[in-house]
């Protein structure tokens, strides 16, 4: 199945089995976006509507626009630029520490 390809299956026999796997198109080094969705559900589910709207705009800009840091020099892009192995490790440590709280 292509990544995020929603589908339904109808079993015609009393017993059946199904195996489902979504193939990722992104680089293997990347974690699954499902973790982001789960984290967002955990942290945003109870927010007031106006805060959710503000976060929606933030996500739309930083995650879904073509290049939100295009106007910045590469050295000033931080997490929006190319992520070195060391930068990714620091970010993982920061997120892990926050989740442990």
Backbone torsions as a table, in degrees:
resi	resn	phi	psi	omega
1	UNK	NA	137.1	173.0
2	UNK	-64.7	156.0	179.9
3	UNK	-54.8	131.2	177.4
4	UNK	64.0	25.1	178.2
5	UNK	-85.2	103.8	-179.0
6	UNK	-77.4	142.7	-177.0
7	UNK	-155.4	167.4	176.7
8	UNK	-133.4	150.4	-179.8
9	UNK	-130.0	136.6	175.5
10	UNK	-114.6	121.5	178.1
11	UNK	-84.4	129.9	-178.4
12	UNK	-98.2	-7.4	179.9
13	UNK	-113.3	161.5	179.2
14	UNK	-64.3	-27.1	-178.8
15	UNK	-126.4	135.5	178.6
16	UNK	-153.3	169.9	177.9
17	UNK	-142.9	149.3	179.4
18	UNK	-141.9	138.3	173.6
19	UNK	-120.5	131.1	-178.0
20	UNK	-125.5	134.7	178.0
21	UNK	-144.9	127.0	175.1
22	UNK	-94.5	119.9	177.1
23	UNK	-75.0	137.0	178.7
24	UNK	-93.9	140.5	175.1
25	UNK	-95.5	-15.4	-177.9
26	UNK	-78.8	170.3	178.8
27	UNK	-61.3	145.6	-178.0
28	UNK	-61.8	-26.5	-177.4
29	UNK	-70.1	-16.4	-176.5
30	UNK	-83.8	142.7	173.7
31	UNK	-75.3	163.5	179.9
32	UNK	-70.6	137.0	175.7
33	UNK	-62.2	-16.6	177.4
34	UNK	-59.1	-32.7	176.5
35	UNK	-63.6	-38.2	177.4
36	UNK	-65.2	-42.0	179.2
37	UNK	-62.8	-45.2	179.8
38	UNK	-63.0	-42.2	178.9
39	UNK	-64.3	-42.5	178.8
40	UNK	-63.1	-41.2	177.9
41	UNK	-61.8	-39.5	-179.2
42	UNK	-68.6	-36.4	-172.9
43	UNK	-98.0	-18.5	-172.7
44	UNK	-116.8	-10.4	-172.4
45	UNK	-56.1	-38.2	-175.6
46	UNK	-96.7	8.5	-178.3
47	UNK	-70.2	150.1	174.4
48	UNK	-64.1	156.5	-175.8
49	UNK	-55.7	-39.6	-178.7
50	UNK	-66.6	-36.0	176.9
51	UNK	-70.5	-40.7	176.8
52	UNK	-59.4	-41.0	179.3
53	UNK	-63.4	-40.7	178.5
54	UNK	-65.1	-42.7	178.3
55	UNK	-66.7	-36.0	177.4
56	UNK	-59.3	-44.3	178.9
57	UNK	-64.1	-40.1	179.2
58	UNK	-63.7	-47.2	178.7
59	UNK	-62.0	-44.4	-179.9
60	UNK	-58.0	-44.5	-178.2
61	UNK	-69.2	-51.6	-172.6
62	UNK	-82.8	-27.0	-176.4
63	UNK	-103.1	-31.5	-170.1
64	UNK	-115.5	-4.4	174.2
65	UNK	-84.0	162.6	-173.1
66	UNK	-60.2	-52.9	-177.6
67	UNK	-154.9	85.5	-174.4
68	UNK	-66.2	-14.6	-178.9
69	UNK	-110.4	14.5	-176.4
70	UNK	-57.9	-29.6	-177.3
71	UNK	-80.0	-7.9	-177.5
72	UNK	-99.6	145.4	172.5
73	UNK	-63.3	149.5	-176.7
74	UNK	-51.1	-41.1	-177.0
75	UNK	-67.1	-17.5	-177.4
76	UNK	-103.6	4.1	-174.1
77	UNK	-82.2	-17.2	178.6
78	UNK	53.3	-131.0	-177.1
79	UNK	-64.7	-18.7	179.1
80	UNK	-81.7	-10.5	179.4
81	UNK	-93.8	-167.2	176.1
82	UNK	-63.8	130.5	-176.4
83	UNK	-96.5	115.5	175.5
84	UNK	-72.5	165.5	177.8
85	UNK	-58.6	-41.7	-179.6
86	UNK	-65.7	-41.8	179.6
87	UNK	-64.8	-40.1	177.7
88	UNK	-64.3	-40.9	179.0
89	UNK	-63.0	-41.0	177.6
90	UNK	-63.5	-42.3	179.6
91	UNK	-65.8	-42.6	177.6
92	UNK	-60.5	-42.5	178.6
93	UNK	-63.3	-41.5	179.1
94	UNK	-63.5	-45.5	179.7
95	UNK	-66.4	-41.0	179.4
96	UNK	-62.7	-41.8	178.8
97	UNK	-63.1	-40.7	179.7
98	UNK	-66.1	-38.8	-179.4
99	UNK	-71.9	-24.8	178.3
100	UNK	-74.5	-20.5	-179.0
101	UNK	-68.4	NA	NA
